Amino acid sequence: MPAATVSPLTWVWSKAMDLDSDALGRYISATEGVSKPWLLLQLRLKKLQDDRDHMEPAAYEAAIAELHQALMDLGEWWVGREAEVFGGEKPHDD
């Protein structure tokens, strides 16, 4: 049985915690992910995690809240792009 194809987003989300922000930034640049706002939010989160030890707790919490709002502002960005984003087929409208 052939291995399942993993979408770029699935790979980034699963591997991002293992990468530092520079490596994640290089991946995003190399895969033309700069035009994908969900990847840029992942990079912002990773940079924030990198800087956490040098931040006041209140500043870190405010930055997390800002990122959360930015993610919520994206809305259901994956609708119509399920195959690209998650791998597999787009669900049929039954």
C-alpha positions in Angstrom: 0.0 0.0 0.0 1.5 3.4 -1.0 2.1 5.9 1.8 -0.5 8.6 2.1 0.5 12.0 0.8 0.8 14.6 3.5 -0.3 18.1 2.7 2.2 20.9 3.3 0.0 22.4 6.1 -0.2 19.1 7.9 3.6 18.7 7.7 4.2 22.2 9.0 1.8 21.9 11.9 3.1 18.5 12.9 6.8 19.5 12.6 6.7 23.2 13.6 7.3 22.5 17.3 10.5 20.7 16.3 11.8 23.7 14.2 13.1 27.0 15.4 11.6 30.1 13.9 14.5 30.5 11.4 14.0 27.0 10.1 10.3 27.4 9.8 10.8 30.7 8.1 13.1 29.1 5.5 10.5 26.3 4.9 7.8 28.9 4.4 9.9 30.8 2.0 11.1 27.7 0.1 7.5 26.5 -0.4 6.0 29.9 -1.4 4.1 29.8 1.9 4.4 33.6 2.3 1.1 34.0 0.6 -0.6 31.6 3.1 -1.7 33.6 6.2 -2.1 30.5 8.3 1.6 29.7 7.8 2.6 33.2 8.7 0.6 32.9 11.9 2.4 29.7 12.7 5.7 31.5 12.2 4.6 34.4 14.5 3.6 31.9 17.1 7.0 30.1 16.9 8.8 33.5 17.1 6.8 34.3 20.2 7.6 30.9 21.7 11.3 31.6 21.0 11.1 35.0 22.8 8.9 33.8 25.7 11.8 33.5 28.2 12.7 37.2 27.6 9.1 38.6 28.0 7.0 39.6 30.9 4.1 37.2 31.5 1.5 39.9 30.8 3.2 40.8 27.5 3.4 37.2 26.4 -0.3 36.7 27.3 -1.2 39.8 25.3 0.7 38.6 22.3 -0.9 35.1 22.5 -4.3 36.8 22.6 -3.4 38.9 19.6 -2.4 35.8 17.6 -5.6 34.0 18.7 -7.6 36.9 17.4 -5.6 37.0 14.1 -6.3 33.3 13.7 -10.0 33.8 14.4 -10.1 36.6 11.9 -9.0 34.2 9.1 -12.4 32.5 9.5 -13.0 29.2 7.7 -10.1 29.8 5.3 -9.8 26.1 4.5 -13.4 25.8 3.0 -13.0 24.8 -0.6 -9.3 24.0 -0.1 -9.6 20.9 2.0 -7.4 18.7 -0.3 -4.6 21.3 -0.5 -4.7 22.0 3.2 -5.5 18.7 4.9 -4.6 16.2 2.2 -7.2 13.8 0.8 -10.3 14.7 -1.1 -12.7 17.6 -0.7 -16.0 16.5 0.9 -18.9 16.3 -1.5 -22.0 18.5 -1.0 -24.7 15.9 -0.5 
